[in-house]
């Protein structure tokens, strides 16, 4: 998290969430709704889109996590 000087260089999403769990609990509900509620896109397709955006944002952690989730949800690798 180099853009957050108060966080260690190797901080993960869980570390950011732990700063204010009550606030981030709300975000988790929003995230769950976006990624898993009924949609014309499958859960795997949504994970693939999230992986793509994460790569555009140069977030290796998120890109890797969403890519793995996409594969587990039936998206055929490889994709870049």
N, CA, C and O atoms as a GROMACS GRO file, in nm:
protein
  320
    1UNK      N    1   0.083  -0.118   0.000
    1UNK     CA    2   0.000   0.000   0.000
    1UNK      C    3   0.088   0.125   0.000
    1UNK      O    4   0.083   0.203   0.095
    2UNK      N    5   0.166   0.145  -0.101
    2UNK     CA    6   0.260   0.257  -0.100
    2UNK      C    7   0.194   0.394  -0.095
    2UNK      O    8   0.258   0.492  -0.055
    3UNK      N    9   0.069   0.404  -0.133
    3UNK     CA   10   0.000   0.534  -0.129
    3UNK      C   11  -0.054   0.565   0.010
    3UNK      O   12  -0.110   0.673   0.031
    4UNK      N   13  -0.040   0.475   0.103
    4UNK     CA   14  -0.088   0.495   0.239
    4UNK      C   15   0.032   0.484   0.333
    4UNK      O   16   0.062   0.375   0.382
    5UNK      N   17   0.100   0.595   0.357
    5UNK     CA   18   0.223   0.590   0.436
    5UNK      C   19   0.205   0.534   0.577
    5UNK      O   20   0.302   0.488   0.637
    6UNK      N   21   0.083   0.538   0.630
    6UNK     CA   22   0.062   0.485   0.766
    6UNK      C   23   0.055   0.333   0.768
    6UNK      O   24   0.055   0.271   0.875
    7UNK      N   25   0.049   0.272   0.649
    7UNK     CA   26   0.040   0.126   0.640
    7UNK      C   27   0.177   0.068   0.604
    7UNK      O   28   0.256   0.135   0.536
    8UNK      N   29   0.206  -0.055   0.647
    8UNK     CA   30   0.331  -0.118   0.607
    8UNK      C   31   0.333  -0.142   0.455
    8UNK      O   32   0.227  -0.152   0.393
    9UNK      N   33   0.450  -0.151   0.399
    9UNK     CA   34   0.464  -0.170   0.254
    9UNK      C   35   0.397  -0.299   0.206
    9UNK      O   36   0.353  -0.307   0.091
   10UNK      N   37   0.389  -0.399   0.291
   10UNK     CA   38   0.331  -0.528   0.252
   10UNK      C   39   0.186  -0.544   0.298
   10UNK      O   40   0.136  -0.656   0.308
   11UNK      N   41   0.118  -0.433   0.326
   11UNK     CA   42  -0.021  -0.439   0.375
   11UNK      C   43  -0.112  -0.501   0.269
   11UNK      O   44  -0.093  -0.483   0.149
   12UNK      N   45  -0.210  -0.573   0.317
   12UNK     CA   46  -0.310  -0.634   0.230
   12UNK      C   47  -0.445  -0.570   0.258
   12UNK      O   48  -0.458  -0.488   0.350
   13UNK      N   49  -0.544  -0.606   0.180
   13UNK     CA   50  -0.678  -0.552   0.197
   13UNK      C   51  -0.727  -0.572   0.340
   13UNK      O   52  -0.787  -0.482   0.399
   14UNK      N   53  -0.702  -0.688   0.396
   14UNK     CA   54  -0.747  -0.716   0.533
   14UNK      C   55  -0.687  -0.619   0.634
   14UNK      O   56  -0.750  -0.587   0.735
   15UNK      N   57  -0.567  -0.572   0.607
   15UNK     CA   58  -0.504  -0.476   0.696
   15UNK      C   59  -0.574  -0.340   0.690
   15UNK      O   60  -0.590  -0.273   0.792
   16UNK      N   61  -0.614  -0.301   0.572
   16UNK     CA   62  -0.687  -0.175   0.556
   16UNK      C   63  -0.825  -0.188   0.622
   16UNK      O   64  -0.868  -0.097   0.692
   17UNK      N   65  -0.893  -0.299   0.600
   17UNK     CA   66  -1.024  -0.320   0.660
   17UNK      C   67  -1.017  -0.316   0.813
   17UNK      O   68  -1.112  -0.270   0.877
   18UNK      N   69  -0.908  -0.361   0.870
   18UNK     CA   70  -0.898  -0.367   1.015
   18UNK      C   71  -0.885  -0.229   1.080
   18UNK      O   72  -0.898  -0.217   1.202
   19UNK      N   73  -0.858  -0.126   1.001
   19UNK     CA   74  -0.848   0.010   1.055
   19UNK      C   75  -0.981   0.054   1.117
   19UNK      O   76  -0.983   0.114   1.224
   20UNK      N   77  -1.090   0.024   1.048
   20UNK     CA   78  -1.222   0.061   1.096
   20UNK      C   79  -1.322  -0.047   1.053
   20UNK      O   80  -1.394  -0.030   0.955
   21UNK      N   81  -1.326  -0.158   1.126
   21UNK     CA   82  -1.409  -0.271   1.085
   21UNK      C   83  -1.556  -0.237   1.066
   21UNK      O   84  -1.620  -0.291   0.976
   22UNK      N   85  -1.611  -0.150   1.148
   22UNK     CA   86  -1.754  -0.118   1.135
   22UNK      C   87  -1.783  -0.050   1.001
   22UNK      O   88  -1.883  -0.082   0.936
   23UNK      N   89  -1.698   0.041   0.960
   23UNK     CA   90  -1.716   0.108   0.832
   23UNK      C   91  -1.698   0.010   0.717
   23UNK      O   92  -1.779   0.008   0.624
   24UNK      N   93  -1.594  -0.070   0.722
   24UNK     CA   94  -1.567  -0.162   0.612
   24UNK      C   95  -1.667  -0.277   0.606
   24UNK      O   96  -1.682  -0.340   0.501
   25UNK      N   97  -1.735  -0.304   0.715
   25UNK     CA   98  -1.841  -0.406   0.713
   25UNK      C   99  -1.948  -0.365   0.611
   25UNK      O  100  -2.002  -0.450   0.540
   26UNK      N  101  -1.978  -0.236   0.604
   26UNK     CA  102  -2.076  -0.187   0.506
   26UNK      C  103  -2.023  -0.208   0.364
   26UNK      O  104  -2.099  -0.248   0.275
   27UNK      N  105  -1.895  -0.181   0.343
   27UNK     CA  106  -1.837  -0.200   0.211
   27UNK      C  107  -1.845  -0.347   0.170
   27UNK      O  108  -1.871  -0.378   0.053
   28UNK      N  109  -1.824  -0.437   0.262
   28UNK     CA  110  -1.831  -0.579   0.230
   28UNK      C  111  -1.970  -0.618   0.180
   28UNK      O  112  -1.982  -0.704   0.093
   29UNK      N  113  -2.074  -0.557   0.235
   29UNK     CA  114  -2.211  -0.584   0.188
   29UNK      C  115  -2.230  -0.532   0.045
   29UNK      O  116  -2.292  -0.598  -0.038
   30UNK      N  117  -2.176  -0.414   0.017
   30UNK     CA  118  -2.184  -0.357  -0.118
   30UNK      C  119  -2.108  -0.447  -0.216
   30UNK      O  120  -2.157  -0.481  -0.323
   31UNK      N  121  -1.986  -0.484  -0.177
   31UNK     CA  122  -1.904  -0.570  -0.262
   31UNK      C  123  -1.974  -0.703  -0.290
   31UNK      O  124  -1.973  -0.752  -0.404
   32UNK      N  125  -2.033  -0.761  -0.189
   32UNK     CA  126  -2.106  -0.888  -0.206
   32UNK      C  127  -2.222  -0.871  -0.304
   32UNK      O  128  -2.246  -0.957  -0.388
   33UNK      N  129  -2.294  -0.761  -0.292
   33UNK     CA  130  -2.406  -0.735  -0.382
   33UNK      C  131  -2.359  -0.720  -0.526
   33UNK      O  132  -2.420  -0.773  -0.618
   34UNK      N  133  -2.249  -0.647  -0.544
   34UNK     CA  134  -2.196  -0.626  -0.679
   34UNK      C  135  -2.147  -0.757  -0.741
   34UNK      O  136  -2.174  -0.785  -0.857
   35UNK      N  137  -2.076  -0.836  -0.662
   35UNK     CA  138  -2.011  -0.954  -0.718
   35UNK      C  139  -2.099  -1.079  -0.720
   35UNK      O  140  -2.073  -1.171  -0.799
   36UNK      N  141  -2.202  -1.086  -0.636
   36UNK     CA  142  -2.277  -1.211  -0.627
   36UNK      C  143  -2.429  -1.201  -0.641
   36UNK      O  144  -2.496  -1.304  -0.642
   37UNK      N  145  -2.484  -1.081  -0.652
   37UNK     CA  146  -2.630  -1.071  -0.667
   37UNK      C  147  -2.670  -1.111  -0.809
   37UNK      O  148  -2.585  -1.119  -0.897
   38UNK      N  149  -2.799  -1.136  -0.832
   38UNK     CA  150  -2.843  -1.173  -0.967
   38UNK      C  151  -2.800  -1.069  -1.070
   38UNK      O  152  -2.807  -0.948  -1.045
   39UNK      N  153  -2.755  -1.117  -1.185
   39UNK     CA  154  -2.702  -1.029  -1.289
   39UNK      C  155  -2.705  -1.101  -1.423
   39UNK      O  156  -2.716  -1.223  -1.429
   40UNK      N  157  -2.695  -1.024  -1.530
   40UNK     CA  158  -2.681  -1.086  -1.662
   40UNK      C  159  -2.540  -1.143  -1.679
   40UNK      O  160  -2.518  -1.226  -1.767
   41UNK      N  161  -2.445  -1.098  -1.596
   41UNK     CA  162  -2.308  -1.150  -1.597
   41UNK      C  163  -2.296  -1.259  -1.492
   41UNK      O  164  -2.351  -1.247  -1.382
   42UNK      N  165  -2.225  -1.364  -1.526
   42UNK     CA  166  -2.200  -1.470  -1.427
   42UNK      C  167  -2.103  -1.418  -1.321
   42UNK      O  168  -2.036  -1.316  -1.341
   43UNK      N  169  -2.096  -1.488  -1.211
   43UNK     CA  170  -2.000  -1.452  -1.106
   43UNK      C  171  -1.857  -1.458  -1.161
   43UNK      O  172  -1.774  -1.373  -1.128
   44UNK      N  173  -1.830  -1.556  -1.244
   44UNK     CA  174  -1.696  -1.568  -1.305
   44UNK      C  175  -1.664  -1.451  -1.396
   44UNK      O  176  -1.552  -1.400  -1.395
   45UNK      N  177  -1.762  -1.408  -1.475
   45UNK     CA  178  -1.741  -1.292  -1.562
   45UNK      C  179  -1.716  -1.166  -1.480
   45UNK      O  180  -1.633  -1.082  -1.518
   46UNK      N  181  -1.787  -1.151  -1.370
   46UNK     CA  182  -1.766  -1.033  -1.285
   46UNK      C  183  -1.627  -1.036  -1.223
   46UNK      O  184  -1.562  -0.933  -1.211
   47UNK      N  185  -1.581  -1.155  -1.183
   47UNK     CA  186  -1.446  -1.167  -1.129
   47UNK      C  187  -1.343  -1.133  -1.237
   47UNK      O  188  -1.242  -1.069  -1.209
   48UNK      N  189  -1.368  -1.177  -1.360
   48UNK     CA  190  -1.277  -1.148  -1.470
   48UNK      C  191  -1.270  -0.997  -1.495
   48UNK      O  192  -1.162  -0.943  -1.518
   49UNK      N  193  -1.385  -0.929  -1.491
   49UNK     CA  194  -1.386  -0.784  -1.507
   49UNK      C  195  -1.310  -0.716  -1.394
   49UNK      O  196  -1.236  -0.620  -1.416
   50UNK      N  197  -1.328  -0.766  -1.272
   50UNK     CA  198  -1.257  -0.709  -1.157
   50UNK      C  199  -1.106  -0.732  -1.172
   50UNK      O  200  -1.027  -0.644  -1.136
   51UNK      N  201  -1.066  -0.847  -1.224
   51UNK     CA  202  -0.924  -0.873  -1.246
   51UNK      C  203  -0.867  -0.776  -1.348
   51UNK      O  204  -0.756  -0.725  -1.332
   52UNK      N  205  -0.942  -0.752  -1.454
   52UNK     CA  206  -0.898  -0.660  -1.559
   52UNK      C  207  -0.879  -0.518  -1.503
   52UNK      O  208  -0.776  -0.455  -1.526
   53UNK      N  209  -0.979  -0.470  -1.431
   53UNK     CA  210  -0.970  -0.336  -1.372
   53UNK      C  211  -0.855  -0.329  -1.272
   53UNK      O  212  -0.784  -0.228  -1.267
   54UNK      N  213  -0.835  -0.433  -1.195
   54UNK     CA  214  -0.725  -0.436  -1.099
   54UNK      C  215  -0.590  -0.428  -1.170
   54UNK      O  216  -0.497  -0.364  -1.121
   55UNK      N  217  -0.580  -0.494  -1.284
   55UNK     CA  218  -0.455  -0.484  -1.361
   55UNK      C  219  -0.436  -0.343  -1.414
   55UNK      O  220  -0.324  -0.291  -1.413
   56UNK      N  221  -0.544  -0.280  -1.461
   56UNK     CA  222  -0.534  -0.141  -1.507
   56UNK      C  223  -0.488  -0.049  -1.394
   56UNK      O  224  -0.415   0.047  -1.416
   57UNK      N  225  -0.531  -0.081  -1.272
   57UNK     CA  226  -0.494  -0.002  -1.154
   57UNK      C  227  -0.360  -0.045  -1.094
   57UNK      O  228  -0.318   0.007  -0.991
   58UNK      N  229  -0.294  -0.139  -1.159
   58UNK     CA  230  -0.164  -0.191  -1.113
   58UNK      C  231  -0.169  -0.249  -0.972
   58UNK      O  232  -0.075  -0.236  -0.895
   59UNK      N  233  -0.281  -0.314  -0.940
   59UNK     CA  234  -0.294  -0.378  -0.809
   59UNK      C  235  -0.276  -0.529  -0.828
   59UNK      O  236  -0.371  -0.601  -0.858
   60UNK      N  237  -0.154  -0.574  -0.811
   60UNK     CA  238  -0.121  -0.714  -0.832
   60UNK      C  239  -0.200  -0.806  -0.740
   60UNK      O  240  -0.248  -0.911  -0.782
   61UNK      N  241  -0.213  -0.766  -0.615
   61UNK     CA  242  -0.286  -0.847  -0.517
   61UNK      C  243  -0.430  -0.870  -0.564
   61UNK      O  244  -0.477  -0.984  -0.568
   62UNK      N  245  -0.500  -0.762  -0.597
   62UNK     CA  246  -0.641  -0.774  -0.639
   62UNK      C  247  -0.653  -0.848  -0.772
   62UNK      O  248  -0.742  -0.932  -0.788
   63UNK      N  249  -0.564  -0.817  -0.866
   63UNK     CA  250  -0.570  -0.884  -0.997
   63UNK      C  251  -0.553  -1.034  -0.980
   63UNK      O  252  -0.624  -1.112  -1.042
   64UNK      N  253  -0.458  -1.074  -0.896
   64UNK     CA  254  -0.435  -1.217  -0.873
   64UNK      C  255  -0.554  -1.282  -0.804
   64UNK      O  256  -0.598  -1.391  -0.843
   65UNK      N  257  -0.607  -1.215  -0.702
   65UNK     CA  258  -0.722  -1.271  -0.629
   65UNK      C  259  -0.843  -1.288  -0.718
   65UNK      O  260  -0.908  -1.392  -0.717
   66UNK      N  261  -0.874  -1.185  -0.795
   66UNK     CA  262  -0.991  -1.193  -0.883
   66UNK      C  263  -0.969  -1.293  -0.997
   66UNK      O  264  -1.063  -1.360  -1.040
   67UNK      N  265  -0.846  -1.303  -1.046
   67UNK     CA  266  -0.817  -1.401  -1.152
   67UNK      C  267  -0.838  -1.543  -1.101
   67UNK      O  268  -0.899  -1.625  -1.170
   68UNK      N  269  -0.789  -1.571  -0.982
   68UNK     CA  270  -0.807  -1.704  -0.923
   68UNK      C  271  -0.955  -1.734  -0.900
   68UNK      O  272  -1.002  -1.844  -0.925
   69UNK      N  273  -1.027  -1.633  -0.851
   69UNK     CA  274  -1.171  -1.652  -0.828
   69UNK      C  275  -1.243  -1.679  -0.960
   69UNK      O  276  -1.333  -1.763  -0.966
   70UNK      N  277  -1.204  -1.608  -1.065
   70UNK     CA  278  -1.266  -1.629  -1.197
   70UNK      C  279  -1.247  -1.773  -1.243
   70UNK      O  280  -1.340  -1.835  -1.293
   71UNK      N  281  -1.127  -1.825  -1.227
   71UNK     CA  282  -1.098  -1.963  -1.266
   71UNK      C  283  -1.182  -2.060  -1.183
   71UNK      O  284  -1.241  -2.154  -1.237
   72UNK      N  285  -1.188  -2.037  -1.052
   72UNK     CA  286  -1.268  -2.125  -0.966
   72UNK      C  287  -1.417  -2.120  -1.001
   72UNK      O  288  -1.491  -2.215  -0.975
   73UNK      N  289  -1.459  -2.009  -1.059
   73UNK     CA  290  -1.600  -1.994  -1.098
   73UNK      C  291  -1.624  -2.030  -1.244
   73UNK      O  292  -1.731  -2.000  -1.298
   74UNK      N  293  -1.527  -2.095  -1.308
   74UNK     CA  294  -1.549  -2.153  -1.439
   74UNK      C  295  -1.496  -2.077  -1.559
   74UNK      O  296  -1.522  -2.119  -1.672
   75UNK      N  297  -1.424  -1.968  -1.538
   75UNK     CA  298  -1.364  -1.896  -1.652
   75UNK      C  299  -1.238  -1.971  -1.693
   75UNK      O  300  -1.153  -2.001  -1.608
   76UNK      N  301  -1.226  -2.001  -1.821
   76UNK     CA  302  -1.110  -2.077  -1.868
   76UNK      C  303  -0.986  -1.991  -1.877
   76UNK      O  304  -0.987  -1.888  -1.945
   77UNK      N  305  -0.878  -2.031  -1.809
   77UNK     CA  306  -0.751  -1.960  -1.827
   77UNK      C  307  -0.687  -2.008  -1.956
   77UNK      O  308  -0.734  -2.109  -2.009
   78UNK      N  309  -0.588  -1.948  -2.010
   78UNK     CA  310  -0.527  -1.826  -1.958
   78UNK      C  311  -0.596  -1.703  -2.013
   78UNK      O  312  -0.650  -1.703  -2.123
   79UNK      N  313  -0.592  -1.602  -1.935
   79UNK     CA  314  -0.637  -1.471  -1.978
   79UNK      C  315  -0.539  -1.370  -1.922
   79UNK      O  316  -0.485  -1.388  -1.813
   80UNK      N  317  -0.516  -1.266  -1.995
   80UNK     CA  318  -0.420  -1.164  -1.950
   80UNK      C  319  -0.479  -1.027  -1.970
   80UNK      O  320  -0.414  -0.927  -1.938
   0.00000   0.00000   0.00000
